[in-house]
């Protein structure tokens, strides 16, 4: 039997060296008992970290045998234990020995594989690991040692444990790997993890390259436009007065209110007084052109059907119940105000969240429900 220490929120694998903080009395007594004998202890994960006094049903099936190399008292009244994990073992029978837990364990020994099988597995894993290291700058560079020529079942077993310990996977996934008894099972499990990580990196790099290409293209177009503007100014090809007269003509033909036209005339007079080629001139010209392109007197008929709105939101989005209810509530108030001919400043709904959480698609669904054209304007 071995003293048992139940781990909360931590899964260790054979070959790992780790620091484990002991805060429970049973764990501390188990570590002290191990130090008084052969320094060996059985470390096993808890299924539920919230259980303070776990029994056998609260522990995982497989853990690791470890050797305690150091036991240190910390200023915060807890104790830190330094361990070296030796190998897998299964929990056969848990019992209380004095004031700490002890257990009968059975060492997990994988079935023998042929040298050809081991060599093939090593080569495949090394290939996937090399791709992973090439695309992941945050990976532990110490993994490069696994790319050196190795052979034999023991080396293969150590290699897989080291890779699984370094991959950014959940504790549940690491525990699942720990519980794989046979090498071919561990190989399939680890191969799937590495393949998924490599695919994720490839897709992420494609997205980054697409974004970079778009940014580069926009910068290139901006520089070329500025160069063309300077060339025309040097050659005297641009007649600012003719362009400003064209703005005046477009303003007169514009289907808009007198208030809008008055604002445009004011901006055009201001543009005439600005020096050609100045930064403020470019801003004023862009502002005038934007106003001229706006569909001032063109609008779609608004539809405020709350049932249809809810149907469209339910069709397009799973979950987000609070957000959908708030939108329907907002439209209901808008409908009541319109029916009672009540005027007032309507609030603006602001959807806040990280990329990919549904802000844009929610807005698109609301536009469809209200029979409005959807227009996306990026700011910043």
C-alpha positions in Angstrom: 0.0 0.0 0.0 1.0 3.6 -0.6 0.0 6.9 1.0 -2.5 8.7 -1.1 -2.7 12.4 -1.9 -5.8 13.5 -3.8 -5.1 16.3 -6.3 -7.6 19.1 -7.0 -7.5 20.8 -10.4 -4.3 19.0 -11.4 -3.4 15.9 -13.4 0.2 14.7 -13.4 1.8 12.3 -16.0 4.8 9.9 -15.7 8.1 11.7 -16.2 6.8 15.0 -14.9 8.4 16.9 -12.0 6.0 19.2 -10.2 5.4 21.4 -7.1 2.2 20.5 -5.2 0.9 22.7 -2.4 -0.7 20.7 0.4 -3.5 22.5 2.3 -5.4 19.5 3.7 -4.3 17.7 6.9 -4.8 14.3 5.3 -2.6 15.2 2.4 0.2 16.6 4.7 0.1 13.5 6.9 0.3 11.2 3.8 3.3 13.1 2.5 5.0 12.9 5.9 4.3 9.2 6.1 5.9 8.7 2.7 9.0 10.7 3.7 9.4 8.4 6.8 9.5 5.3 4.6 10.6 5.1 0.9 9.4 8.6 -0.2 6.8 7.0 -2.5 3.3 8.3 -2.7 0.3 7.7 -5.0 -1.1 10.9 -6.6 -4.6 10.7 -8.1 -7.0 13.4 -9.3 -10.4 14.2 -7.8 -13.5 14.1 -10.0 -14.9 17.1 -8.2 -12.5 19.6 -6.8 -15.1 20.9 -4.3 -15.1 17.7 -2.3 -12.9 18.3 0.8 -12.8 14.7 2.1 -12.9 12.4 -0.9 -13.7 8.7 -0.9 -12.9 6.1 -3.5 -15.9 7.1 -5.6 -14.7 10.7 -5.7 -11.3 9.8 -7.2 -10.3 8.9 -10.7 -9.5 5.4 -11.7 -5.8 6.0 -12.7 -3.1 8.1 -11.0 0.7 8.2 -10.8 3.2 6.8 -8.4 5.7 9.5 -7.4 8.8 10.0 -5.4 8.8 13.0 -3.0 12.1 14.8 -3.3 11.5 17.7 -1.0 8.9 18.9 1.5 8.9 22.6 2.4 6.9 24.7 4.9 5.5 27.9 3.4 4.8 31.2 5.2 1.1 30.9 4.5 0.8 27.8 6.8 0.6 25.4 3.8 3.3 22.9 2.7 4.9 22.5 -0.7 5.9 19.1 -2.0 8.3 18.5 -4.9 7.6 15.2 -6.7 9.0 13.2 -9.6 6.3 11.1 -11.2 7.4 7.5 -11.9 4.7 5.6 -13.6 1.0 4.9 -14.0 -1.0 2.9 -11.5 -4.7 2.1 -10.9 -6.5 2.5 -7.7 -7.7 -0.9 -6.4 -8.7 -0.3 -2.8 -8.8 2.9 -0.8 -8.5 2.8 3.0 -7.9 5.1 5.9 -4.6 4.4 7.7 -4.5 6.5 10.8 -5.3 10.1 9.9 -4.4 9.8 6.2 -5.5 7.9 3.1 -3.6 4.9 1.7 -4.4 2.6 -1.1 -3.6 -0.7 -2.8 -2.5 0.0 -6.3 -1.6 -1.9 -9.4 1.1 -0.7 -11.7 0.0 -0.3 -15.3 2.2 -2.2 -17.7 1.5 -1.7 -21.5 1.6 -4.8 -23.8 4.7 -5.3 -25.8 4.8 -3.9 -29.3 7.1 -4.9 -32.1 10.1 -2.8 -32.9 8.6 -2.0 -36.3 5.4 -0.7 -34.7 7.3 1.4 -32.2 9.5 2.9 -35.0 6.4 3.8 -37.1 4.6 5.4 -34.2 7.7 7.4 -33.3 8.2 8.7 -36.8 4.5 9.8 -37.2 4.5 11.5 -33.8 7.8 13.3 -34.6 6.4 14.5 -37.9 3.3 16.0 -36.2 5.4 17.4 -33.3 7.8 19.1 -35.8 4.8 20.8 -37.5 3.4 21.8 -34.1 6.7 23.3 -33.0 7.2 25.1 -36.3 3.8 26.9 -36.0 3.6 27.5 -32.3 6.1 30.0 -30.9 4.9 29.5 -27.4 5.6 25.8 -27.2 8.3 24.5 -24.9 11.5 24.5 -26.9 12.7 21.6 -24.8 10.4 19.4 -26.9 13.0 19.7 -29.7 14.9 17.0 -28.0 12.1 14.6 -28.9 12.8 15.1 -32.6 16.2 13.4 -32.3 16.4 9.7 -33.5 15.0 7.4 -30.7 13.8 3.8 -30.7 12.3 1.3 -28.4 9.1 0.9 -26.5 10.3 2.7 -23.4 11.4 5.7 -25.3 8.1 5.8 -27.2 6.2 5.7 -23.9 8.3 8.5 -22.4 7.9 10.6 -25.6 4.1 10.4 -25.5 3.9 11.4 -21.9 6.2 14.4 -22.4 4.1 15.6 -25.4 0.8 15.2 -23.6 2.2 17.1 -20.6 3.1 20.1 -22.8 0.1 20.3 -25.0 -2.5 23.1 -24.1 -5.3 20.6 -23.2 -7.8 20.5 -20.4 -7.3 18.6 -17.2 -10.1 16.2 -18.3 -8.3 15.4 -21.6 -5.0 14.9 -19.8 -6.7 12.5 -17.3 -8.2 10.6 -20.2 -4.8 10.2 -21.8 -3.4 9.0 -18.4 -6.1 6.3 -18.2 -5.1 4.8 -21.6 -3.4 1.6 -20.6 -2.0 0.4 -24.0 0.5 2.2 -26.1 -1.6 2.1 -29.3 -4.5 3.7 -27.4 -2.2 6.5 -26.2 -0.8 6.9 -29.7 -4.3 7.3 -31.2 -5.4 9.7 -28.5 -2.2 11.8 -28.8 -2.2 11.7 -32.6 -5.7 13.1 -32.6 -4.8 15.9 -30.2 -1.7 16.9 -32.2 -3.5 16.8 -35.5 -6.3 19.0 -34.1 -3.7 21.5 -32.8 -1.9 21.6 -36.1 -5.2 22.2 -38.0 -6.1 25.0 -35.6 -2.8 26.7 -36.2 -3.1 26.3 -40.0 -6.5 27.9 -40.0 -5.4 30.7 -37.7 -2.4 31.5 -39.9 -4.6 31.6 -42.9 -6.9 34.1 -41.2 -3.9 36.2 -40.1 -2.5 36.2 -43.6 -5.9 37.3 -45.1 -6.2 40.2 -42.6 -2.6 41.3 -43.3 -3.2 41.2 -47.1 -6.3 43.4 -46.8 -4.4 45.9 -44.6 -1.5 46.0 -47.0 -3.8 46.5 -50.0 -5.6 49.4 -48.2 -2.3 51.0 -47.4 -1.1 50.6 -50.9 -4.3 52.2 -52.4 -4.1 55.1 -49.9 -0.4 55.8 -50.8 -1.2 55.6 -54.6 -4.1 58.0 -54.2 -2.0 60.5 -52.4 0.8 60.2 -55.0 -1.7 60.7 -57.8 -3.1 63.7 -56.1 0.3 65.3 -55.7 1.1 64.5 -59.4 -2.1 66.2 -60.6 -1.4 69.2 -58.4 2.1 69.6 -59.8 0.9 69.3 -63.4 -2.1 71.7 -62.7 -4.6 69.1 -64.0 -7.0 69.7 -61.2 -9.4 72.6 -61.5 -10.7 73.0 -58.0 -13.3 75.6 -59.0 -14.9 73.3 -61.6 -15.1 70.5 -59.0 -16.7 72.8 -56.5 -19.2 74.0 -59.1 -20.1 70.4 -59.7 -20.8 70.0 -56.0 -23.1 73.0 -56.2 -25.0 71.4 -59.2 -25.3 68.1 -57.4 -26.6 69.8 -54.3 -29.4 71.5 -56.3 -30.5 68.2 -57.9 -30.3 66.3 -54.6 -33.6 65.0 -53.2 -33.2 66.1 -49.7 -34.7 68.6 -47.2 -33.8 72.3 -47.3 -32.0 71.9 -44.0 -29.6 69.3 -45.6 -29.1 71.5 -48.7 -28.4 74.6 -46.6 -25.7 72.6 -44.7 -24.2 71.5 -48.0 -24.0 75.0 -49.4 -22.3 76.2 -46.2 -19.7 73.4 -46.5 -19.1 74.2 -50.2 -18.6 77.9 -49.5 -16.1 76.9 -46.8 -14.3 74.6 -49.2 -13.8 77.5 -51.7 -12.0 79.4 -49.0 -9.6 76.6 -48.1 -6.1 76.3 -49.7 -5.8 73.6 -52.3 -3.9 70.5 -51.3 -4.3 71.1 -47.6 -5.3 68.4 -45.1 -8.4 70.3 -44.1 -9.4 70.6 -47.7 -9.3 66.9 -48.2 -11.5 66.3 -45.1 -14.0 68.9 -46.3 -14.2 67.4 -49.8 -14.7 63.9 -48.3 -17.5 65.2 -46.0 -19.3 66.9 -48.9 -19.1 63.8 -51.1 -20.4 61.7 -48.3 -23.4 64.0 -47.8 -24.1 63.9 -51.5 -24.1 60.1 -51.6 -26.5 59.7 -48.7 -30.1 58.5 -49.7 -31.8 61.4 -47.8 -35.4 61.0 -49.1 -35.3 57.2 -49.8 -36.5 55.0 -47.0 -38.0 51.5 -46.6 -41.3 51.1 -44.9 -40.7 50.0 -41.3 -42.4 46.8 -40.1 -42.9 46.2 -36.4 -44.3 42.7 -36.1 -43.1 41.4 -32.7 -44.0 37.7 -33.4 -42.2 37.8 -36.7 -39.2 39.4 -35.0 -39.0 36.8 -32.4 -39.4 34.0 -35.0 -36.5 35.4 -37.0 -34.3 35.8 -33.9 -35.0 32.3 -32.8 -34.3 31.0 -36.3 -30.9 32.7 -36.6 -29.6 32.4 -33.0 -29.4 29.7 -30.5 -29.5 30.9 -26.9 -28.9 34.7 -26.2 -32.4 34.8 -24.6 -31.8 38.0 -22.6 -30.5 39.8 -25.7 -33.4 38.7 -27.8 -36.0 39.6 -25.2 -34.4 43.1 -24.8 -34.6 43.6 -28.6 -38.3 42.6 -28.8 -39.0 44.8 -25.7 -37.3 47.8 -27.5 -39.4 47.2 -30.6 -42.6 46.9 -28.6 -41.9 50.3 -27.0 -41.2 51.7 -30.4 -44.4 50.3 -31.8 -46.5 51.8 -28.9 -44.9 55.2 -29.4 -45.7 55.1 -33.1 -49.3 54.0 -32.5 -49.9 56.7 -29.9 -48.0 59.3 -32.0 -45.7 59.9 -29.1 -42.5 61.6 -30.0 -39.2 61.3 -28.1 -35.6 60.4 -28.2 -35.4 56.6 -28.7 -32.5 54.8 -26.9 -29.7 53.3 -28.9 -29.0 49.6 -28.4 -25.4 48.8 -28.0 -24.2 45.2 -28.4 -20.9 44.6 -26.7 -18.8 41.5 -26.8 -15.7 39.8 -28.3 -15.5 38.9 -32.0 -17.6 35.9 -33.1 -20.3 36.1 -30.4 -23.1 37.2 -32.7 -23.3 41.0 -32.6 -23.3 41.5 -36.4 -25.7 38.6 -37.1 -28.1 39.9 -34.4 -28.2 43.3 -36.1 -28.7 41.6 -39.5 -31.7 39.7 -38.1 -33.2 42.8 -36.6 -32.9 44.6 -40.0 -34.6 41.7 -41.7 -37.4 41.6 -39.1 -38.0 45.4 -39.5 -37.8 45.3 -43.3 -34.8 47.6 -43.2 -31.8 47.5 -45.4 -28.8 46.3 -43.4 -25.7 48.5 -43.8 -22.4 47.8 -41.9 -20.1 50.7 -41.2 -16.7 50.0 -39.6 -15.4 52.8 -37.3 -12.0 53.2 -35.7 
